[in-house]
Amino acid sequence: MAGAARPADAETASSIRDAVRSGHRSAVEVCRHYLERIAEDDGRWNAFTAVFRDEALARAAEVDRHRNEWRDRPLLGVPITVKDVICTRGQPTTAASRILAGFRPPYNATVAARLREAGAIVVGKTNCDEFAMGSSTEHSAYGPSRNPWDPERTPGGSSGGAAAAVAAGLAPVAIGSDTGGSIRQPAAFCGIAGLKPTYGRVSRYGLLAFASSLDQIGPLARTVADTALVLGVLAGHDPHDATSVDAPVDDYTAALSGDAAGLRVGVPRALLGYGDAGIDSEVLAAFDKALVALAAAGALVVDVELPHAEHAVPVYYLVAPAEASSNLARYDGVRYGARAAAAEGGDGAGSPLAAMYDRTRDAGFGAEVKRRIMLGTYALSAGYYDAYYRRAQRVRSLIRRDYDRAFDTAGPGVDVIAMPTTPAPAFRLGEHLQDPLAMYLGDVFTVSANLTGLPAISVPAGFTAARLPIGLQLVGRAFGEATLLRLAHAYERVQEGPA
Ligand code: GLN
């Protein structure tokens, strides 16, 4: 059981890249190794929804043929996985939903194109909650993924397959999406690093939209350095995504100085409640240790106040479903994926066409997606809009203002804000399935970064007595990924002790 994960021979993306670049290993050999690991082991974790064996090997052979010419490509020969909500040309892309069964997009998401351009090899698509709605992968049409540290537990969600794949050594790095914690929470549950970049830092072109004002794409990896490496590939302006920002992309790898000297780290003590807020005592103890480690790395730890952050969960669960109800209207059985058999007669809904829409959506969407569509439709409907949606947007602005004040040099002037990634470690499969509210409350620390757009990373911060991983979350200034990663890297070094 516990301890099954993290194979001792686990490699980093940068070490693979260096070995392929120098000719020490061929890209084909590396690719074959990971394909074999997946074939042998994924029956235990259910991390993959599709594996692209032949295409991956063919691309690896191409990398080998061009090794000299492509030597500066930052992910040369690195196998990577892509979450099933991200389009890859001609390959199954289903959002783990029955409604997209058989859908093969005719184009690559910008992130998929950039990875390929950087020399990476996409080996497969990873499992997730349907349309990324969930915290456990239990809402996947493919069944849940399992946590490599304890297969009776969830790897988290929605990017649970991505985190399980990396933690179990089936891939060195994975690409996930994060609308309300879906990169960071699975990273925390699986003992790896996961970064949600600033809103606008990475293009979402080709990401199946969940909640467009919150969605971001980012990496999950074993080390902070690998998240920095992959962010450098993903980041940048894209004319295909009007929300992507045309701001300079820093050299994130060069930012990893190894220490945190001069950085100010804010701790929102009131939010953590210390005992009163339902936070697991082992998570709090690990967080207290992490603060000591941050100080040891050279950071100055100070208190900050985020008085509205405690309302982040209700705000998120109005805004995200509202946007989802609109985004998911396009799945009607006409343009993409599965279609229910043409209905005879009106089925009460009017025309046969309307009946076809209804049947397709009824059969195609799972229970959680339907719940979100209903919540969102309700929150946006006349008479409730002001009471719910508009009020949620107002509180969202107040939460953003809290963060702005904490970062403001006229106030505490912190560079980064620290808190646990989740209030508890990985829960058992089935534990929250009948209680959506309990599932939603686990998002209390992660959703603020989406509501504010700020970048945030989860890094491993030790274990519970039962050997379940715990995550430390660090939230940075908008477009401050270089500083955020520098601190996370410095923390990781102190945490691991001298090599
Ligand atoms: N757990 C959150 C939800 O269920 C987060 C989802 C996400 O980030 N995609 O909505």
Boltz pocket constraint, residues with backbone or C-beta under 6 A from the ligand:
constraints:
  - pocket:
      binder: B
      contacts: [[A, 131], [A, 132], [A, 133], [A, 134], [A, 135], [A, 157], [A, 158], [A, 177], [A, 178], [A, 179], [A, 180], [A, 181], [A, 182], [A, 183], [A, 210], [A, 320], [A, 439], [A, 443]]
      max_distance: 6.0
